[in-house]
Amino acid sequence: MTTSSTSSGRNAVNKPMELVDRYLQAVRFWLPNTHKQDDLIAELGEDLRSQIEDKEAELGHPLDAAGISEILKRCGMPMVVAGRLGPKRFLIGPTLYPVYAFVMKMVLLWILVPVFVFIIGPVNFANNGHDWGSAIGTTLGNLWAGLFIAGGIVTLVFVVLERTQAHVGGPMTCANWDPLKLPPVRKQARKTSLAQTVCELAFGVIGIMWLLLIPRYPVLILGPAAAFLKAAPLWHTVYVPILLLGLLGLLRAGIILARPQFTWFPPLGELVQGALTLILVNFLVHAAGQTPNGDWHPFVMVTDAARHSAQYVKAAAIVNVSIMLSLAGAWLGLSIALAINVWKLLRSFRKPSSSAGEPASLHA
Amino acid sequence: MPTSIDNPEIFENLRLELRRGCLSLAVLTQLRTERYGYTLRKALADDGLEIDESTLYPLLRRLETQGLLVSQWREEDKRNKRFYRLSPQGVEILGQLLSEWQKINSSLSKILQEA
């Protein structure tokens, strides 16, 4: 046996030069196993031996383990030296990396999260017997796994692209790009008031919290009338869509805040949200028009305890009519707003992209 | 505003950046005469340009892959050593690089004098 363990964790050295072999073995371990490995190790070994020889000639006696150890320490940790000696390796290179980051952001933030919030979440809610807690828990669990899987797949695709492009010369080569294909200069970002968007976000969050609390605390919407009125079954049907609309509003405000340069987004977002709200209001008005039993209490009903009080029944009728009138007014207002937004959006698409200060086209 | 004294990392990065191009030029120039790795490092160090093993050998590999150097394993003093020298293409490129270096050097001297 040439080595044995000591209490300090060091291995005993019988021949000082053996340290060089140990060092080279450690460097070899971290080097990629290619045909160049032996070459690199042989060359590094030769360099180290030359250094030792020079030092011995200078001192006039052979170096001991400590002296050799000093030279090896100066050379560097085997792992670090191997990292520098070996070829520079990366999974995704600098050419593809910006595209990779962009696609990753698109897939995770703008596709996966909305899919979970607007599709998987409601499905989980329905499958969990309308239990919010377990639905949110299941959705978050699924989302977490989904983020990892989607991230992994995107990375894998780009690693394959990187490898294939490196060998066959893909479309991203510098010679292939054409300045004429660059997108036109962006129009000046619309001056969407920051304060307005922040307020929209803040009140949106408060609104969502309020909506979430209503099923448990009806007093938050009915006030003192909660003592004798309760929500009609219709609200159970539209509760989740209303909540989703609120979340959509938050998302819209968030995007406007994070990406003010997306000048196309605010009118489009308004249009989509307006259209969805109109569909919901239309559904409410239509559903309220149905009177299956001849009783017309589509929005609020008198509680069982107060059912026999004519005064409360009359109050419920007044509230139902008021809500119906408000919804009709909202339907009219939303229809007008939607028509205006569609017109604005169409006008912005038709408008030529050139604006003041923008250089004229060089081509006839 | 942080200065290089506050942030030695900035200075170190710029220093390495400055050195990187110069090292290739220095190595090519030294290899007009055939040398093996250790003697090349020694020659550079003697002229004031220290370079460690893990920087020199990858640089030599790169220059050889680019066709600027040729190498050969040979026995000397009972040990195998890899000897490097400039290839004909390397001689040509070195000439162009040295002329570029002269231009940069004279421009920089001019700029420094004006400053």
Contacts between the chains, C-beta under 8 A, distances in Angstrom:
chain1	res1	chain2	res2	distance
A	36	B	61	7.4
A	39	B	82	7.8
A	40	B	57	6.5
A	40	B	61	8.0
A	42	B	73	7.9
A	42	B	80	6.8
A	42	B	82	7.6
A	43	B	37	5.7
A	43	B	57	5.8
A	43	B	82	5.4
A	44	B	53	6.0
A	44	B	57	6.7
A	46	B	36	7.2
A	46	B	37	6.8
A	46	B	38	6.8
A	46	B	79	6.5
A	46	B	80	7.0
A	46	B	81	5.6
A	46	B	82	7.3
A	47	B	37	5.1
A	47	B	38	4.7
A	47	B	41	7.2
A	47	B	53	5.3
A	47	B	57	7.9
A	48	B	53	7.7
A	49	B	79	6.9
A	50	B	38	3.8
A	50	B	39	7.8
A	51	B	38	6.8
A	54	B	42	8.0
A	75	B	52	7.2
A	75	B	53	5.8
A	75	B	54	7.5
A	76	B	52	7.3
A	76	B	54	6.1
A	80	B	54	7.4
A	81	B	53	7.2
A	81	B	54	4.7
A	84	B	54	3.6
A	84	B	55	6.8
A	84	B	58	6.3
A	85	B	54	5.5
A	85	B	57	5.9
A	85	B	58	5.9
